[in-house]
Amino acid sequence: MISLLFIDDEEGVRRSLTRALRKEPYEVLTAQDGETGIKMVEDHVSQIGVVISDYKMPGMDGLDTLRAIWSINPEITRILLTGYATMDSAIRATNEGLDGFLTKPFDNVELRNRIQEIMVKKRLRQFVSDQVYEEIRTDPTVMAPKKKQVTVLFSDIRGFTRLSQKFPPEEIAAFLNESYFTPLGEIAYRHNGTVDKHIGDSIMVVYGAPVSHDDDVLRAVESAMHMQQASRLISEGLQQKNGFSLNIGIGICTGEVVTGVFGSLRKREYTAFGMAVNIAARLEKMARGGEVLVSETTYRQVTERFKAEEMTPAVPVKGLDEPMPVYRILG
């Protein structure tokens, strides 16, 4: 269970906040000053996920306290608590890198909602669409580790090694960020896919986690077709402009995976792992430029919408006893 640490020199305020959060899905710890709070983080570094610190305290103030806590674990969500008179300072502090601020006196309902919003927003804003973010904001338990039926998409650039040897690093970075990751990521977002990660020149997208919909499989294949269409148009412009080309292969698989937030103290991410992820990555490696290859589990759910042909022979996949049928989406 994630713990929340509240640091305030006023015992009455500490009691009030503890009561306000007693029904929340995390343990509330308290400290009477910055030094004690820092020591508690050091002693429970893997347990404490959120720290709320009052701004004005005897000794070390809230800003210095939160800066020190960041040096212990930069992944902790840090929130500054301030009275209305010092709100300008709180806003400046937020602009300097804190995750948010709260004002006192506080309303219990508003307090709970604001803490939840800051926590969820920090974790999710970077890799889910606005629509999915709003659904998760109302029910953050969907982020808990669990088994889910999802559809996984992998995309990869064909001939990228040759390109990376031909062009200088700054041009490669601009090509990846502006002509590949951004436009294809936007397509995934529009189809409510979760951009899981970028691995070199690969993109991994999950449909159905953290939020599931009835048409997750359909949206995954639609995304793939739109990505191929966009990559062809982008490539035409790139070749005329600077000689780059964007030729991608895509693999898709539907199946059960484990999802959740995993990682170390300094690096955590929402991700999925399981056989469906491995198969999607395998299909992406098999796909030629311009192709979308899907597993049978995916194909069976989109036959009424997309044309496809079965590849022969069936494909052996590590971890499976029998070769697996693979389908090429035609349109």
VOPAGU-2260 file (C-alpha; in pm, 1 decimal, decimal comma):
REM VOPAGU-2260
SITE   aa  ch    i         X         Y         Z
SITE  MET   A    0       0,0       0,0       0,0
SITE  ILE   A    1     124,9     350,2     -89,7
SITE  SER   A    2     166,3     577,8     212,8
SITE  LEU   A    3     107,1     952,5     229,8
SITE  LEU   A    4     327,2    1157,2     462,9
SITE  PHE   A    5     187,7    1484,7     599,7
SITE  ILE   A    6     433,0    1731,2     756,4
SITE  ASP   A    7     295,7    2018,9     966,5
SITE  ASP   A    8     402,7    2172,0    1297,9
SITE  GLU   A    9      40,1    2215,9    1413,9
SITE  GLU   A   10     -95,2    1901,6    1577,7
SITE  GLY   A   11    -456,6    2006,2    1516,0
SITE  VAL   A   12    -396,0    2036,7    1142,3
SITE  ARG   A   13    -226,2    1696,1    1135,3
SITE  ARG   A   14    -523,7    1537,8    1312,0
SITE  SER   A   15    -768,6    1712,2    1079,7
SITE  LEU   A   16    -598,1    1591,4     764,3
SITE  THR   A   17    -564,2    1237,4     900,3
SITE  ARG   A   18    -939,7    1229,4     966,7
SITE  ALA   A   19   -1014,8    1371,6     621,8
SITE  LEU   A   20    -814,2    1095,9     450,6
SITE  ARG   A   21    -902,5     801,2     673,9
SITE  LYS   A   22   -1117,0     635,4     404,2
SITE  GLU   A   23    -865,8     679,4     123,7
SITE  PRO   A   24    -679,5     375,1     -16,7
SITE  TYR   A   25    -345,2     467,3     139,7
SITE  GLU   A   26    -192,4     487,7     486,9
SITE  VAL   A   27    -144,9     839,1     629,2
SITE  LEU   A   28     175,6     910,7     821,7
SITE  THR   A   29     251,1    1241,3     997,3
SITE  ALA   A   30     556,1    1438,5    1107,4
SITE  GLN   A   31     577,4    1757,8    1314,1
SITE  ASP   A   32     869,4    1919,3    1127,7
SITE  GLY   A   33    1081,6    1895,0     814,5
SITE  GLU   A   34    1371,2    1710,5     972,1
SITE  THR   A   35    1143,8    1437,8    1110,5
SITE  GLY   A   36     965,8    1407,4     775,9
SITE  ILE   A   37    1292,4    1366,0     588,0
SITE  LYS   A   38    1401,7    1093,0     830,2
SITE  MET   A   39    1069,5     911,1     780,6
SITE  VAL   A   40    1117,8     916,6     403,5
SITE  GLU   A   41    1467,9     777,1     444,2
SITE  ASP   A   42    1332,6     497,6     664,0
SITE  HIS   A   43    1034,5     416,9     436,2
SITE  VAL   A   44    1171,9     512,7      96,8
SITE  SER   A   45     988,6     239,1     -97,3
SITE  GLN   A   46     661,7     286,6      92,6
SITE  ILE   A   47     594,4     662,8      88,3
SITE  GLY   A   48     460,8     777,6    -247,3
SITE  VAL   A   49     320,1    1121,3    -158,4
SITE  VAL   A   50     447,7    1396,1      74,5
SITE  ILE   A   51     243,1    1701,4     173,1
SITE  SER   A   52     439,0    1964,5     363,6
SITE  ASP   A   53     325,3    2289,2     522,5
SITE  TYR   A   54     508,5    2589,1     381,4
SITE  LYS   A   55     575,0    2784,3     703,5
SITE  MET   A   56     728,5    2576,6     982,9
SITE  PRO   A   57     989,8    2641,3    1252,1
SITE  GLY   A   58    1333,7    2540,4    1134,0
SITE  MET   A   59    1335,8    2395,3     783,8
SITE  ASP   A   60    1048,5    2535,9     576,5
SITE  GLY   A   61     830,7    2334,1     341,0
SITE  LEU   A   62    1022,4    2416,4      24,0
SITE  ASP   A   63    1356,4    2306,3     167,0
SITE  THR   A   64    1193,7    1995,6     311,3
SITE  LEU   A   65    1045,0    1891,9     -22,3
SITE  ARG   A   66    1371,7    1962,5    -202,7
SITE  ALA   A   67    1556,0    1735,2      40,5
SITE  ILE   A   68    1294,0    1462,9      -3,7
SITE  TRP   A   69    1333,0    1488,3    -381,4
SITE  SER   A   70    1703,1    1412,2    -345,4
SITE  ILE   A   71    1612,3    1092,8    -159,3
SITE  ASN   A   72    1347,1     978,3    -408,3
SITE  PRO   A   73    1271,0    1199,3    -711,1
SITE  GLU   A   74     963,6     991,0    -793,0
SITE  ILE   A   75     774,3    1093,5    -476,9
SITE  THR   A   76     476,1    1319,0    -545,6
SITE  ARG   A   77     547,7    1645,6    -359,8
SITE  ILE   A   78     268,5    1884,5    -258,5
SITE  LEU   A   79     305,7    2214,2     -71,7
SITE  LEU   A   80      40,9    2318,7     182,9
SITE  THR   A   81       4,3    2691,2     231,4
SITE  GLY   A   82    -225,1    2956,9     372,5
SITE  TYR   A   83    -385,7    3204,5     135,1
SITE  ALA   A   84    -137,5    3472,5     238,2
SITE  THR   A   85     153,1    3275,8      93,8
SITE  MET   A   86     -19,7    3144,5    -219,3
SITE  ASP   A   87     207,6    3341,3    -452,4
SITE  SER   A   88     506,2    3162,2    -303,6
SITE  ALA   A   89     327,9    2830,9    -347,1
SITE  ILE   A   90     259,2    2898,9    -713,2
SITE  ARG   A   91     622,0    2988,6    -771,5
SITE  ALA   A   92     725,2    2669,2    -595,1
SITE  THR   A   93     498,5    2463,7    -818,9
SITE  ASN   A   94     653,8    2625,8   -1122,5
SITE  GLU   A   95     993,5    2527,9    -987,7
SITE  GLY   A   96     913,6    2157,9   -1002,3
SITE  LEU   A   97     669,2    2059,1    -727,3
SITE  ASP   A   98     369,0    1853,5    -832,2
SITE  GLY   A   99     104,7    2081,5    -681,1
SITE  PHE   A  100     -10,5    2286,0    -383,9
SITE  LEU   A  101    -302,8    2291,4    -141,7
SITE  THR   A  102    -443,2    2580,0      60,6
SITE  LYS   A  103    -563,4    2588,7     420,2
SITE  PRO   A  104    -804,0    2599,8     578,7
SITE  PHE   A  105    -922,2    2311,8     359,1
SITE  ASP   A  106   -1253,7    2146,0     288,7
SITE  ASN   A  107   -1229,2    1768,8     336,5
SITE  VAL   A  108   -1396,4    1674,2       9,5
SITE  GLU   A  109   -1196,6    1928,8    -186,8
SITE  LEU   A  110    -877,6    1813,4     -17,0
SITE  ARG   A  111    -933,0    1448,0    -110,0
SITE  ASN   A  112   -1019,5    1533,8    -468,5
SITE  ARG   A  113    -720,9    1763,2    -509,4
SITE  ILE   A  114    -472,1    1509,4    -372,6
SITE  GLN   A  115    -616,3    1238,8    -596,3
SITE  GLU   A  116    -599,6    1467,7    -899,2
SITE  ILE   A  117    -234,3    1558,2    -840,0
SITE  MET   A  118    -131,2    1196,0    -783,5
SITE  VAL   A  119    -306,6    1060,0   -1089,4
SITE  LYS   A  120    -209,3    1348,2   -1314,1
SITE  LYS   A  121     159,3    1305,3   -1237,8
SITE  ARG   A  122     152,9     938,4   -1330,2
SITE  LEU   A  123     -68,6     949,3   -1635,5
SITE  ARG   A  124     -50,9    1276,6   -1822,5
SITE  GLN   A  125     250,0    1164,7   -2024,9
SITE  PHE   A  126     111,7     846,3   -2171,4
SITE  VAL   A  127    -266,5     838,7   -2195,3
SITE  SER   A  128    -523,7    1037,7   -2390,7
SITE  ASP   A  129    -728,1    1308,8   -2222,0
SITE  GLN   A  130   -1039,1    1091,1   -2241,7
SITE  VAL   A  131    -870,0     796,9   -2069,5
SITE  TYR   A  132    -711,8    1032,3   -1815,2
SITE  GLU   A  133   -1053,3    1165,5   -1715,1
SITE  GLU   A  134   -1184,0     812,0   -1661,7
SITE  ILE   A  135    -885,3     718,4   -1447,0
SITE  ARG   A  136    -911,3    1042,4   -1249,3
SITE  THR   A  137   -1252,2     933,4   -1122,3
SITE  ASP   A  138   -1129,1     583,8   -1030,9
SITE  PRO   A  139    -752,6     562,4    -966,0
SITE  THR   A  140    -782,9     195,7    -861,3
SITE  VAL   A  141    -769,9     100,6   -1229,7
SITE  MET   A  142    -393,6     159,2   -1205,4
SITE  ALA   A  143    -347,2    -121,4    -951,2
SITE  PRO   A  144    -156,7    -432,3   -1071,6
SITE  LYS   A  145    -397,0    -678,7   -1228,0
SITE  LYS   A  146    -451,0    -922,8   -1514,0
SITE  LYS   A  147    -632,8    -773,3   -1811,7
SITE  GLN   A  148    -734,4    -867,7   -2163,1
SITE  VAL   A  149    -566,0    -614,6   -2390,6
SITE  THR   A  150    -445,1    -561,0   -2744,9
SITE  VAL   A  151     -78,6    -470,2   -2784,2
SITE  LEU   A  152      67,7    -285,3   -3084,4
SITE  PHE   A  153     436,9    -258,3   -3171,9
SITE  SER   A  154     570,7     -30,7   -3446,0
SITE  ASP   A  155     929,0     -18,5   -3571,4
SITE  ILE   A  156    1116,2     167,4   -3847,0
SITE  ARG   A  157    1263,9     -46,1   -4122,6
SITE  GLY   A  158    1622,0      45,2   -4212,7
SITE  PHE   A  159    1670,2     265,5   -3908,1
SITE  THR   A  160    2024,1     139,6   -3839,1
SITE  ARG   A  161    2130,7     253,6   -4185,2
SITE  LEU   A  162    1963,7     590,2   -4131,5
SITE  SER   A  163    2130,9     638,6   -3792,8
SITE  GLN   A  164    2472,8     581,7   -3951,5
SITE  LYS   A  165    2402,3     818,5   -4238,8
SITE  PHE   A  166    2280,0    1127,9   -4054,5
SITE  PRO   A  167    2421,0    1326,3   -3755,5
SITE  PRO   A  168    2267,7    1264,0   -3408,9
SITE  GLU   A  169    2074,8    1591,2   -3389,6
SITE  GLU   A  170    1902,6    1517,9   -3720,3
SITE  ILE   A  171    1818,8    1162,6   -3607,0
SITE  ALA   A  172    1668,5    1299,2   -3284,4
SITE  ALA   A  173    1457,2    1552,9   -3473,1
SITE  PHE   A  174    1341,7    1284,3   -3718,0
SITE  LEU   A  175    1235,4    1044,4   -3441,2
SITE  ASN   A  176    1064,9    1305,0   -3222,7
SITE  GLU   A  177     895,8    1519,2   -3486,4
SITE  SER   A  178     826,3    1277,3   -3772,5
SITE  TYR   A  179     769,8     948,1   -3591,3
SITE  PHE   A  180     703,6     945,7   -3215,5
SITE  THR   A  181     481,7    1255,5   -3214,8
SITE  PRO   A  182     252,1    1192,5   -3516,4
SITE  LEU   A  183     212,6     819,5   -3450,6
SITE  GLY   A  184     167,8     879,9   -3079,2
SITE  GLU   A  185    -111,5    1125,9   -3157,8
SITE  ILE   A  186    -285,4     859,7   -3365,6
SITE  ALA   A  187    -265,4     620,8   -3070,2
SITE  TYR   A  188    -403,2     888,7   -2836,2
SITE  ARG   A  189    -696,3     964,2   -3069,4
SITE  HIS   A  190    -787,2     595,1   -3058,8
SITE  ASN   A  191    -756,8     588,6   -2677,5
SITE  GLY   A  192    -444,2     375,7   -2682,3
SITE  THR   A  193    -193,1     398,1   -2398,1
SITE  VAL   A  194     156,9     471,8   -2528,9
SITE  ASP   A  195     347,7     234,3   -2303,7
SITE  LYS   A  196     703,7     313,9   -2403,9
SITE  HIS   A  197     953,6     400,9   -2675,3
SITE  ILE   A  198    1230,2     142,2   -2718,3
SITE  GLY   A  199    1491,5     275,5   -2957,2
SITE  ASP   A  200    1288,8     328,9   -3273,8
SITE  SER   A  201     999,9     110,4   -3152,2
SITE  ILE   A  202     668,2     227,2   -3009,7
SITE  MET   A  203     458,3       4,4   -2781,1
SITE  VAL   A  204      89,6      90,2   -2743,5
SITE  VAL   A  205    -167,3     -88,8   -2524,9
SITE  TYR   A  206    -542,0     -83,1   -2594,0
SITE  GLY   A  207    -762,4    -193,3   -2304,5
SITE  ALA   A  208    -546,3     -80,4   -2012,6
SITE  PRO   A  209    -567,1      95,9   -1781,4
SITE  VAL   A  210    -923,8     154,9   -1907,9
SITE  SER   A  211   -1107,5    -113,0   -2107,8
SITE  HIS   A  212   -1366,9     -63,0   -2381,3
SITE  ASP   A  213   -1567,6    -306,7   -2592,0
SITE  ASP   A  214   -1392,2    -201,3   -2912,3
SITE  ASP   A  215   -1028,0    -205,8   -2794,8
SITE  VAL   A  216    -922,6    -458,8   -3059,5
SITE  LEU   A  217   -1092,8    -270,5   -3339,7
SITE  ARG   A  218    -932,3      59,3   -3237,3
SITE  ALA   A  219    -588,8    -103,2   -3225,9
SITE  VAL   A  220    -614,1    -224,3   -3586,3
SITE  GLU   A  221    -763,6     106,7   -3699,4
SITE  SER   A  222    -468,0     282,7   -3534,0
SITE  ALA   A  223    -224,9      60,2   -3719,9
SITE  MET   A  224    -383,1     135,6   -4056,7
SITE  HIS   A  225    -383,4     509,8   -3986,1
SITE  MET   A  226     -20,0     489,1   -3872,6
SITE  GLN   A  227      79,0     323,1   -4199,1
SITE  GLN   A  228    -110,8     584,4   -4399,1
SITE  ALA   A  229      47,4     869,1   -4203,0
SITE  SER   A  230     397,4     721,4   -4231,1
SITE  ARG   A  231     368,5     704,4   -4610,7
SITE  LEU   A  232     266,8    1069,3   -4631,9
SITE  ILE   A  233     539,1    1175,8   -4386,8
SITE  SER   A  234     799,3     975,5   -4577,5
SITE  GLU   A  235     712,4    1145,8   -4905,3
SITE  GLY   A  236     768,2    1484,9   -4746,6
SITE  LEU   A  237    1090,0    1377,4   -4576,9
SITE  GLN   A  238    1244,6    1237,5   -4892,2
SITE  GLN   A  239    1180,6    1561,1   -5076,6
SITE  LYS   A  240    1315,7    1768,5   -4788,4
SITE  ASN   A  241    1618,7    1591,4   -4643,1
SITE  GLY   A  242    1645,9    1232,5   -4764,1
SITE  PHE   A  243    1494,7    1058,4   -4462,2
SITE  SER   A  244    1234,5     785,6   -4511,6
SITE  LEU   A  245     972,4     651,0   -4270,4
SITE  ASN   A  246     894,6     289,2   -4352,0
SITE  ILE   A  247     737,3     101,4   -4059,6
SITE  GLY   A  248     627,1    -250,6   -3976,2
SITE  ILE   A  249     351,4    -314,2   -3720,1
SITE  GLY   A  250     260,1    -621,4   -3515,1
SITE  ILE   A  251     -55,1    -663,8   -3304,7
SITE  CYS   A  252    -164,9    -931,9   -3058,4
SITE  THR   A  253    -463,6    -967,0   -2825,1
SITE  GLY   A  254    -439,5   -1162,6   -2500,6
SITE  GLU   A  255    -413,8   -1158,6   -2123,3
SITE  VAL   A  256    -130,5    -959,4   -1965,3
SITE  VAL   A  257     -33,6    -818,3   -1626,1
SITE  THR   A  258     -63,6    -439,9   -1604,8
SITE  GLY   A  259      34,0    -188,2   -1337,9
SITE  VAL   A  260     298,1      61,3   -1227,2
SITE  PHE   A  261     636,0    -111,5   -1200,0
SITE  GLY   A  262     994,8       2,9   -1156,8
SITE  SER   A  263    1255,6     131,0    -916,1
SITE  LEU   A  264    1252,4     427,9    -681,5
SITE  ARG   A  265    1386,6     657,9    -950,4
SITE  LYS   A  266    1206,9     519,6   -1253,8
SITE  ARG   A  267     848,6     390,9   -1255,0
SITE  GLU   A  268     607,6     345,3   -1541,2
SITE  TYR   A  269     269,0     203,9   -1617,9
SITE  THR   A  270     328,2     -98,7   -1840,0
SITE  ALA   A  271     207,9    -442,1   -1943,9
SITE  PHE   A  272     391,6    -771,6   -1971,2
SITE  GLY   A  273     293,8   -1122,2   -2076,9
SITE  MET   A  274     275,2   -1349,8   -2379,5
SITE  ALA   A  275      59,9   -1107,8   -2580,8
SITE  VAL   A  276     336,2    -845,4   -2551,3
SITE  ASN   A  277     598,5   -1096,7   -2664,9
SITE  ILE   A  278     390,5   -1208,8   -2962,5
SITE  ALA   A  279     314,9    -852,8   -3073,7
SITE  ALA   A  280     687,4    -774,6   -3064,6
SITE  ARG   A  281     758,4   -1092,6   -3262,9
SITE  LEU   A  282     501,3   -1001,1   -3528,6
SITE  GLU   A  283     644,7    -650,5   -3556,1
SITE  LYS   A  284     988,4    -800,1   -3630,1
SITE  MET   A  285     833,4   -1017,6   -3903,2
SITE  ALA   A  286     636,5    -735,4   -4067,1
SITE  ARG   A  287     783,9    -577,8   -4375,5
SITE  GLY   A  288     766,1    -205,5   -4432,7
SITE  GLY   A  289     404,9    -101,9   -4481,1
SITE  GLU   A  290     264,5    -425,0   -4333,4
SITE  VAL   A  291      34,9    -483,1   -4037,7
SITE  LEU   A  292      52,2    -838,8   -3901,6
SITE  VAL   A  293    -194,1    -958,0   -3637,3
SITE  SER   A  294    -239,3   -1268,4   -3426,3
SITE  GLU   A  295    -537,3   -1499,7   -3469,3
SITE  THR   A  296    -678,4   -1372,1   -3137,6
SITE  THR   A  297    -686,7   -1023,0   -3288,8
SITE  TYR   A  298    -804,5   -1128,8   -3634,6
SITE  ARG   A  299   -1111,2   -1315,8   -3504,7
SITE  GLN   A  300   -1245,6    -992,3   -3352,1
SITE  VAL   A  301   -1206,1    -767,0   -3658,1
SITE  THR   A  302   -1307,8    -996,0   -3947,1
SITE  GLU   A  303   -1625,9    -798,2   -4016,7
SITE  ARG   A  304   -1433,9    -470,4   -4048,0
SITE  PHE   A  305   -1100,6    -556,6   -4211,1
SITE  LYS   A  306    -983,0    -774,7   -4497,0
SITE  ALA   A  307    -690,6   -1002,8   -4418,3
SITE  GLU   A  308    -500,0   -1301,2   -4553,3
SITE  GLU   A  309    -344,3   -1582,7   -4355,4
SITE  MET   A  310      29,8   -1618,0   -4392,7
SITE  THR   A  311     176,0   -1958,2   -4462,9
SITE  PRO   A  312     334,4   -2143,9   -4306,2
SITE  ALA   A  313     227,7   -2076,0   -3945,7
SITE  VAL   A  314     488,0   -1895,7   -3737,3
SITE  PRO   A  315     679,7   -2062,3   -3451,7
SITE  VAL   A  316     689,6   -1838,4   -3143,4
SITE  LYS   A  317     911,8   -1892,1   -2841,0
SITE  GLY   A  318     698,0   -2001,7   -2547,4
SITE  LEU   A  319     424,7   -2161,4   -2760,7
SITE  ASP   A  320     411,1   -2536,2   -2827,8
SITE  GLU   A  321     261,2   -2506,0   -3175,6
SITE  PRO   A  322     326,8   -2260,9   -3463,8
SITE  MET   A  323      86,7   -1967,6   -3454,0
SITE  PRO   A  324    -144,8   -1852,4   -3735,8
SITE  VAL   A  325     -59,8   -1498,1   -3847,6
SITE  TYR   A  326    -274,1   -1266,6   -4060,4
SITE  ARG   A  327    -175,4    -976,0   -4282,3
SITE  ILE   A  328    -429,9    -690,5   -4277,6
SITE  LEU   A  329    -507,3    -585,4   -4636,0
SITE  GLY   A  330    -751,6    -302,2   -4582,9
